[in-house]
Every structure is written in C-alpha cells, then in structure tokens.
Amino acid sequence: MEHHQLELIFAVLFATILAQPLGRRLGQAPAVLMTAFGVVLALIPAVPHIQIDPKLILPLVLPPLLYAAARRTSWRQFAENWAAISLRAVVLVIVTTVAVAWAFHLWYPTVPIAAAVALGAVVAPPDPVAVSALAGKLGLPRRLVSVLEGEGLFNDVTAIVLYSAAIQAVVTGKFSAWGAFRDFLLSALVGVAVGLLFGWAGSKLMQWLDEAPWRVALGLLLPFAAYGLSESRGGSAVLAVLVCSMYLTDAATDFSDSDYRLVGDSFWKITEMLVTGFAFGLIGLELSTVMRDAGPHWPRLLGGAAVVIAVVVGLRLIWLLSTTAIFRSWWRTRDKDEPYTWRETVVTWWAGMRGVATVALALAVPFTTDAGKPFPGRTEILFTAIAVVLFTLLLQGPTLPAVVRATGVHADTGAERALERQLWTRVLQAELARLKEISTSEQLPDEVYERLRTGFERRLAQADPEAADSNARMHTDRTLAFTKQIRAISNEVLEAGRAEALAARREPGVPPDVVDRVMRRLDLRGSGG
C-alpha cells in the first residue's frame, strides 16, 4: 500500500509541472487545474485513497508557502494596510464563524453549538495559499493584492484559536470565554516571540554562512522550526512563521548578494510551485475520504452545505460593502493609489477562496469525545467544509479572471513605471557617486573614469531606456541592433564551447566535477556574470 501512496504523490507532483504551461494556455491558475485533477482522481475507484495524517498537512505545507509569500512583501506593506487587514483577518473571521454556526445549528438542530462553531472557524478564513496562487497574477492594484494576501496570511491565527476552543468545548464539555480570549492573546504573543527569535538568530547565522546554497538551505529549515516550536509552546504557528519570514526578508540586506538572490529566487520558485500544486491536488483527493465518510446518503448533506456556502459568500460581500462605505473617506486621504471602489470590492469579495487550511482543520476534527461518544456532526462538518472549498476553488477560482475583466480593475501601470524609472535613476546616482569616490581615492586617470561612467550609463539605458538621459538613450537606440547581433554570435560561440565541455564529460579519465566547474564559468560568462 505504501508504494501506491508514493506513486500517487509523484503523479500529483508531475501533474503540477504540466499544469503550469496548461494553465498559461487556458488562462487559468494552475491551482485550479490541480484541484480539478485531484477531484478526478478521487472519483476513480482504482486510485488509492490518500493517507496523510491530517495533523501533518499544515506543518508540511504552510511553512514553505508562507515563507515564499513573505519574500514578496514587507512590514511596511502590512503597516500601510493594517486597518483593512485587521477588519478581515480578525473581525470578519469572528463574524463569519458566528453566522455559519447559527445557520448550521438551525439546519442540524442535533449538532451542538460548539461543534457548529468549529465548522464556522474551519470555513471562515480565506486560505493564504489560494489567495497567493489565484489573485496574485491578475494585474490587480498592488494595494488590493497586499490586503488580500495580508488577510489570507493572518486570518488563520484567529480561526485556529476559535477552532481549538470549540473542539475543546465539545470534547471535554467545558468552555470559558475568558479562557478562549486568554488563549488568543497568549497564542499571538508566543507566535511573535518565537518568530522574532528564529528570525534574529537566522539572520545572524546567515551573515556567518558564506555560500549561497547554505543560506538558502537554512532559509528552508527556519520556517519549519519556528512552526514546530511555536505550536509545541501553545503559540500561533502561522504567526511565528510569518514573523520569522518577514524578519529574514527585511534583514536580507545585511547578508544577501547576487549569488544568494539568484539561487534563492530559483529555489523558492520551484519549491512554491511544487508545494502549491501538491496542496491543491490534495484538496481534490480528499474528496474520496469525505465521500467514504458520508456514505451512500451523502446527497442529504447537500442542503446544509448549500446554506453554509451562501452564508460564507454572501456575508463576505455584505461585510466588504459595509466596511468600504464606512472607511472610504479615510482610505481616500491616506492612499496615493485610487481609493476602494465598488468594483474593487466585487473583486475582493470573489477572491475569498478557501483551501488547504480549511481541509486540514476539518479532517483533524476528532472522531470521539473524552466520554467515548462519537464527535457530534463530524460527518456533516467534514462534508460541508469540503463543499465550501470546492465551490470557492472550482467556481470562484476559474471565474475570477472574468470578474476582473468585467469590473475593469487593474493596476496603475503608468504610476508603477514612473516609480521604477525613479528607482533606476537612484541606482545610477548611487553607482556614479561611489565611482567618483573610488576615482578620487584611487586617483584613476580621467579617461578610465569617463569610460567607466559611460559604461554604467549605457547599462542603465539598456536595462530601462525610459530612465536614461537623452544621450545614453540615443546611443542605446543606435547600438541596440548591433548589440543583439553581437549577443547572438556570442551565444553561438559559447554554445560550441559548452558542447565541447559536455563531450569531454563522457570521455574516460575526465573528472565530472572539473567539467561542471568549467560549465558553471561558461554559464556565468553567457549571463554576463
């Protein structure tokens, strides 16, 4: 049976790779395609049921994905949008949990309120993985994406505390509102403390490590370590990973170099692709577990699932419209970008997809209470949770690009290009100032200094012609065709050298590591390194 599980995992990972070009061709996010692929596999009787301990899903999936997401953001982005993020990541999660619990209890009167609250906490938070995978590539305004990702990253902190308190109330028969509030504060404090500890220690250790692969490897392990320690100490594991990751990202200026950035970017791009694909494939595969648990009478559960879906989706729209109307004037005074409009609100509403966190928490609901009785409503909770996830991923996910196009919401590319031009200008000014200092201290001849200065200006013009001055731009225009021809010839010449080196690798008596060193230097020459 174990080798069948391994084959299934490899099939999902292989499908993840194929989903990238297929998603680009179809105009769909690979995460949506992987969810559909998992559902198809789950419905094939010959495919074995996936057997992964639900308690291991989040610790295995979230740390690398949260770290990858944190590398694309900063403390400042969250600070600039703290009000909108807090309203959704805390208040909206609580309101949704209560509303879902009320509706679920009305539909299933035999299910205790505490069990219904557990379901509400499970389906309340939009998933950070789903948001990053689906909403981050649609050309949305940067502020809108930042708020969506911030909501997805931080709302699990609130949801997991509510979930834990509800599960404990059902299992033990005891509940304390003050205890739940105390656990929330303690969870946040411990999570922040653990995240800061690992972030600080990791940044110091990375300064000591002088090889890019070593630093990247450490960056992979630290999120897992922060998650594990925080969870074992009663803290928010998600918050610990976020704080650790953002600390390391902010401190990277102290130890990062071009090798670290190149190796790290490639490594995390591959890691995020594979882990995201596996996570969403797993969501679809778990449908077989849910159907097996529900039995042949699963159609009777569709009504309750539809009610919860309506509450989750409808309440999010009502909440966003209300808060947008209330806070629009405040956003207008503080944002340089356009203020929130009803069009952006519609996109934000439709982007509230659930994902792997919801599935993992639903599967982790205990089978029995401390009294030895079956956990009340477990089958209904599990079925409803997977129904909410599949609805949001397989209906909202594929149609989100159409909603974005219909509303006309898009980033202000003109303003972004202007900002990029300003940054290129600052880069050139810093380079020329440093060149002037070196020229003075080293007493460089005037012709050497002028040649170096002209070279930096021309490189800027090639990287971003709009940011260059008129003289450099004119020179770039005149030499662009010539440069392309030279580059094409150089690539052909270097390719001949690479072919000769690879041929030598197959010859007896030639050490492969020597050939690999030569190949690396050839590749660096080809990339301008």
N, C-alpha and C positions, 0 to 999 in steps of 0.2 A: 504493500500500500504506500510505503514511503516514496518509492521511486515514481509512483504515479503522481504524487504530490509535487515532486521535483519537476517532472515533465510538465505539469500544469503551470508551475511558476515560470519555467523557461518559455512556455508558449505565450504567457501574458507579456513577458519582457520582450520577446521577439515581436509580438503584435504592437507593442509600444513604439518600437523603431519604425515599423511600417506605417503606423498611424500618423507620423509626422508629415511625410510628403502627401499622404492621402488627405489629411486634414487641410493642408495648404491648397490642394487641388479642389476640394469640396467646399472650402470656405468655412470649415467647422473646426472647433478646438479639438485637439487630439484627446483631451479628457472626455469629451462627449462620446467620441468614437470608442474609446476604451471601455466606458460604462456600457455602451450598447454591445460591445464584443463580450463582456463578462456576462451580460444577461443572456445572450445567445448560448454561450457555453453552459450556463446554469440550466437552460431548458433542454439540453441534450442529455438523455438518460445515460449514455455511455461515458460521459465526462464525470470523473470522480468529484465528490464534494470536497470543497476546500476545507482544510483542517488547520486552522491557526487559532491559537488561544486568543480570545478577544482582548484579554488584558495586555497582550503584546503588540496589538496593532498600532495603537497610538505611540508607545515608546519607540517602535521601529520606524514609523513613517513620519511623525511630526518633527522630530529634531532636525533632520537634514533639510526638510522643506521649509521650516521656519527660518533656519539659518540662511538658506538660499534667498528667501524673500527679504530678510533683514539686510542682506548685502546690497539690495537695490534701494534702500531708503535711509533715513537718518532720524536722529532725535528731533531735529528742527521741524521736519515734516509732520511728525506726530504732535509736536507742541503747537504748531500753527493751526491744527485741526482738532485740538483736544476736546472742544465742546461737542462737535458733531460725533466724534468717535465715542465719547463717554455716554452721550444720549443713546446711542445704538448698542454699544458693547455692554452696557450695564442696565440702563433703564428699559430699553426695548426688549432685552432678553428676559427681564423680570416680568414685564407686562405680557409678553407672548407666552411665557411659562404659565402664568395665572390663567390667561384666556384659554389656552389649549387644555389645561387641567379641568377647567369648568365645563368646556364643551365635551371633553372625553368622558367625564363623570356623568354628565347628563345622558350621553348615548349609551354608556355601560354603567348603570347605577350600582352594579355589584362590585365594581372596581373602586377601591378606597381612594380618597382624595390624594393621599400621599403617593400612591402608585401613579395616579394621573399627573401629579406634579413632576414625577420622574420622567414621564413621557414629554411633558412640556419643556423640561430642561434639555432633553435629548434633541428635540426638533427646533428649539428656539434659535440657536446661533447659526448664522451662515458660516460655511466652512472656509477657513483661510486658504486651503489648498484649491478649492473650487473657485474662489474669487480670483486668486492669482492666475490660475490656469485659463479662466474664461474671460475675465474683464480686463486683464492687463494688456491685451493685444488688439484692442479695437479702436485705437486712436482717440480715446476719451480724454477730456481735460485732466491735467495732472492732479489738480486738487481733488477731483471726483474719484480718481483711482486711488489716491492716497487715503481718502476717507474710507473707501470700500475695503482696501487692504487692512487699514487700521482696525476697522470694525471686525473683520474676519480674524485678525491676529489676537485681539484682546477679549473678544466675547466669550471664548471658551473658559476664561478664568471665572466669569460669573456663572456660566452654565454648569460647570463641573461642581462648583460648590453647592448649587441648588440641587443638582442630581444626587450628590453624595448625601446631603441632608435628607432628601426624600427617600432614597434607598434605605438609609439607616432607620428612618421612621417606620418603614414597612417591615423591615427585617426584625427590629428589636421591639417595635410597638411604642417607642418613646420619641418625643420630638420637643425641641426647645428653640423658640425663635431667637432668643438671645444667643444660644449656642451656635446656631447657624450663622448669625451675624459675626460672632466672635471668630468662627472658623474662616469666614470670608476675609476678615482683616488679617488673621494670622497667616492664611494661605498667601495673600498678597505680599505681606512683609517678608515671609520666608523665601518666597519666589524671587523677590527683588534682591534680597541679601545673597542668595545662592548665585543668582545671575551675575551680580557685581563681583562676587568672589572669583568665579571662574573667568569672567571677562578680564578682570585685572591681572590675575595670575597667568592667564593665557597670553595676554599682550606682552607681559614681561618675558615669558618663555619664548615667544616668537621673536622678540628682539635678540635673544641669545642664539636661536637657531639661524644658521646662515645659508641654508639650502631651501629653495622654494618648495620642493616636494615635502620636506619635513614640516614646514609651516602649514601647508595645505592639509597634510595628514592630521596635524594637531587640531586644525580648524574643524575637521570632520568629527573628531572624538569629543571635543569640548561640549557641543550641544547635547550629546547623549549623556555625558557625565553630569551636566547641570540638570537635565531632566530627571535622571535617576536619583540624585542626591536630594533634590527638592521634593520629589514625590515621597521618598522614604522619610522625610522630616515633616510631612504634613503640609508642604507648601504647594504653590501652583507651579507644576512642572512646565506648563506652557509659558507662563510669565518668566520663569527662570531662563528658559531657552531664548526668549525674545530679548531680555535684558543682556544676557551674555553675548548674543549675536550682535546686537546693536553696539555694545561696548567695543567688541573686537573690530567691527566695521569702522567705528569712529576713531579707534586707536591705530588703525592700519597705516595711517600717515607716518607713524613713528618707525615702522619696520618694513613696509612694503616697498618693493622695487619692481622693475618691469618684468623680471622672471616670475615673481610671485603673482603679479596680476595676470600674466598670460597663462600660467599653469593653473591658478585658482579659477579664473573665468572658464577655462575649458573643462576643468574637473567638475565644477558645480553646475555647469550647463548640462553635462552628461548625467550627473547624479540626479538633478532635479527632473530631467526628462524621464529617466527610468523609474524613479520612486513615485513620481506623479502617475505615470502610466500604470504601474502596479497597483497603486492605491485605488484608482478608479476602476481598474479591472476587477479588483477585489470586491468593490461595491456591487458590481453586477453579479459576480459569482456567489455572493452571499444570498442572492435571491433563492437559490436552491435550499439553503438552510432555513430560510423563512418559510418557504412553501412546505417543506417537510415538517416544520414545527406546527404550522397551521393545519395541516392535514387536508382531507378532501373537502372540508366545509369552508375553505378559505373565501369563497365568494360572499359569505355572510359578513365578512370583515370589511368589505369594500365601502359600505355606507359610512362606518365610523372613520375610515381613512379619508374619505372624501370630505367629511366635515372638518377634520383636523387640517387638511390641506387648505380648505377655504379660509379657516381661521388664520393660519400661518401667513398665507399670501395676502389675504385681504387686510389683516391688521397691519402688516408692514406698509402697505400703501397708505392706509389712514394715518398711521404714525408719521410717515415721511411728509405727507401733505401738510399735516398739522404743524410739525416742528419747522418745516421750511417756511410756512407762512409766518410763524411767530418770530423766527430768527433771521428772516431775510434782510431786514434793515441792518442788523448787526453785522452779518456777513458782507453786506454791501460796503460798509465803512472800513472793513479790515482786509478784504481780499483785493489784490490787484487784478486777479482774473475776474471774469464775469461772475456775478452773484448766482446763487442757485435759482433755477427757473423750474417751471412745471415739467419741462422736457427732461432736464437732468434728473428730476425727482422720479419720473417714469423709468428712466434707465436704471437708476439706483434701486428702485423697487424690484424690477425684473431681474436684477443681478444678484438677488439674495438667495443663492443656491446652497443647499445643504450637501454634505459629502461624507468623507471618511470618518470624521469625528462623531457624527450622528450615528452611523452604522456601528462603530466600535462601542459606543456607550450603550446602545440598545442591545447588542449582543452580550454585553457584560452584566446585564440585569441578572441577579441570582435566580436560581431555579427554586430555591426554598427559603423560608424564613428561619429564624432561630428556633421557633417552635416545631420545625419539621414539616410545616404545611407548605403547599406549593405557593410560589410567589403570585399574588393575585393579579390577573390580567397580563401575565408575561407574554402570552401568545399575541394578544391584541396590541400590546405595546410594540413588540418586535415587528409585526406586520405593518402597523401604521407608520412606524419610523422609516422602514424601507420604502414604503409607498411615497412618503414625503420626499425622500431623497431622489427616487427615480422620477417623480413628477418634476422636480426642480431641475434635475440634470438633463433629462431627456425631452422635456418640453421647453422650459425656460432657457436652458443652455443653447440648443440649436437655434432658437428664435431670437436670442439676444442681439446678434448682428443685425437682424431685420429691424428690431426695435430701435437700435442705434441709428440706422439709416433713416427710418421713418420720422424720428424725432429731430434729426439733423444735429445731434450733439456730437461735437468733435473738438479736439484741442486747437488752441490758437497757435497754429504753426508759425505764423509770422512773428509773434512775440517770442516764441521759443528760438527761432532762428536768430532774432536780434540778440537774445541773451547769449546764444552760442558764439555769435560774432564778437560780442563784448569779451567773452571768456578767452577766445583765441587772441584778441588784442592784448589782454592782460598777460597771457602766457608769453607772447612775443616780447612785451615790455620787460617782463621779469628775466627772460633769457638774455636780452640785449643789455640790461643793467648788469647782470652777472658777467657777461662777456667784457663789458667795459672795465669792471673791477679786475678781472684776470689780465686784461690787456695792460692795465696800469701797473699791477703788481709784478707781472712777468716781463714788462717792457717789450711787448710784441711790436714788431715792425708795422707801420701803417698799412702796408699792402696786405699783410696777413690778417690784421684786424678787419679791414674792409672786405676781404674775401669771406671771412667767417660771418660777418654781419649780413652780407648779401645772401650767403647761403641760408641762414636762418630765416630771412625774409622770404626767400623763394620757397622754402619748405612750408612756411605758413600759407603762402599763396596756393600751393598745390593741395594742402590739406583743406583749406577753406578760402577759395578765391574771393568771396564777398568780404572777408575780414581783412584782406591785404590792401596795401595802399595802391594807388593807380599805377606807379612804375612797376611794382612787383607783379601786379595783375597783368599788365601789358606784356611783361617778359614771359609770364606763365602762358598766356594765350599764344604767344609766338612759338614757344618751345614745347607746347603740350603734345602736338603730333610727333615731334622729334623724340620726346621723352617716351611716348608709347612705343615707338619703333625700337628704341634702344632697349626698353624693358622686355619687349617680345624677343629680341635677339638674345639678350642676357638669359632669359628663361630657357631658351632652346639650348644655349651653351651649357648652362648649369645642369639641365636635364641629361645631357650627354655625360657629364661628369658623374651624376648620380647613378646612371645606368652602369657605368664602368665600375663604380664602387660596389653596387649590388651584385654585379657579376663576380667581383673578387670575393664576396661573402660566400659564394658557393664553391670556391676553389679550396682544395685541401691545403692545410698549413696556414691559412689566413684566419687569425682570431676574430670572431664575430664582434667582440667589443671594440676592437680597433676600427673596424668598418663602421660601427654605429657612431663612434666619435667623429669620424670623418663626415658621415652623413649629417650629423647634427650641425656641424660647422657649415656644410653646404646649404642646409636649410636656413640657417641664420643669415648667410650671405644672400640667399634668394629673397628673404623677407626684409632685407635692408639692415639686419642686426649686426 
